[in-house]
């Protein structure tokens, strides 16, 4: 570990920028890809949701969304995917 810290301490600005580009950019790309997959997984809900706010409305007896108060006949109900 001391050897690595010693090498980093002896590097100049150009070398540090190159290290940041070589290691920092790939890490950020991996984080971005993971975030995209998490968002896609969340959007694959099986339940029916309110077209206005996304609240799960499956099984409610009212025609008004309990979250946003929207009329489900107007804002619509988004059917979940299997």
C-alpha positions as CSV (number, residue, x, y, z in Angstrom):
1,X,0.0,0.0,0.0
2,X,2.8,2.4,0.8
3,X,4.4,1.7,-2.5
4,X,1.2,2.7,-4.3
5,X,0.8,5.9,-2.2
6,X,4.5,6.6,-2.9
7,X,4.0,6.3,-6.6
8,X,0.9,8.5,-6.6
9,X,2.7,11.1,-4.5
10,X,5.5,11.3,-7.2
11,X,3.0,11.8,-10.1
12,X,2.5,15.2,-11.7
13,X,-0.8,16.7,-12.8
14,X,-0.7,15.2,-16.3
15,X,-0.3,11.7,-15.0
16,X,-3.0,12.2,-12.4
17,X,-5.4,13.4,-15.1
18,X,-4.6,10.3,-17.2
19,X,-5.2,8.0,-14.2
20,X,-8.5,9.8,-13.5
21,X,-9.6,9.3,-17.1
22,X,-8.5,5.6,-17.2
23,X,-10.1,4.6,-13.9
24,X,-12.7,7.2,-13.1
25,X,-14.6,7.2,-16.4
26,X,-15.1,3.4,-16.4
27,X,-16.4,3.5,-12.9
28,X,-18.9,6.2,-13.7
29,X,-20.0,4.2,-16.8
30,X,-20.6,1.1,-14.7
31,X,-22.6,3.2,-12.1
32,X,-24.7,4.6,-15.0
33,X,-25.4,1.2,-16.5
34,X,-26.5,-0.2,-13.1
35,X,-28.8,2.8,-12.6
36,X,-30.4,2.4,-16.0
37,X,-31.2,-1.3,-15.3
38,X,-32.6,-0.4,-11.9
39,X,-35.0,2.2,-13.5
40,X,-36.0,-0.3,-16.2
41,X,-36.7,-3.0,-13.6
42,X,-38.8,-0.6,-11.5
43,X,-40.9,0.3,-14.6
44,X,-41.8,-3.3,-15.2
45,X,-44.3,-3.4,-12.4
46,X,-47.1,-6.0,-12.7
47,X,-49.7,-3.9,-10.9
48,X,-52.0,-1.4,-12.5
49,X,-51.0,2.2,-11.8
50,X,-52.5,5.6,-12.0
51,X,-51.7,7.3,-15.3
52,X,-51.2,10.6,-13.5
53,X,-48.8,9.8,-10.7
54,X,-47.9,6.1,-11.0
55,X,-49.5,5.1,-7.7
56,X,-50.6,1.4,-7.6
57,X,-54.4,1.4,-7.9
58,X,-55.0,-2.3,-8.3
59,X,-57.8,-3.4,-6.0
60,X,-59.1,0.0,-4.9
61,X,-62.9,0.5,-5.2
62,X,-62.9,4.3,-5.8
63,X,-62.5,6.0,-9.2
64,X,-60.2,8.6,-7.7
65,X,-56.5,8.0,-7.1
66,X,-55.8,8.1,-3.4
67,X,-52.3,9.6,-4.0
68,X,-53.0,12.5,-6.5
69,X,-56.8,12.7,-6.4
70,X,-57.0,12.3,-10.2
71,X,-60.1,10.8,-11.8
72,X,-58.9,7.5,-13.1
73,X,-61.4,7.7,-16.0
74,X,-59.5,10.8,-17.2
75,X,-55.9,10.2,-16.3
76,X,-56.2,6.5,-17.1
77,X,-54.9,3.3,-15.6
78,X,-51.6,2.0,-16.9
79,X,-51.8,-1.8,-17.1
80,X,-48.9,-3.6,-15.6
81,X,-46.7,-6.0,-17.7
82,X,-46.4,-9.6,-16.9
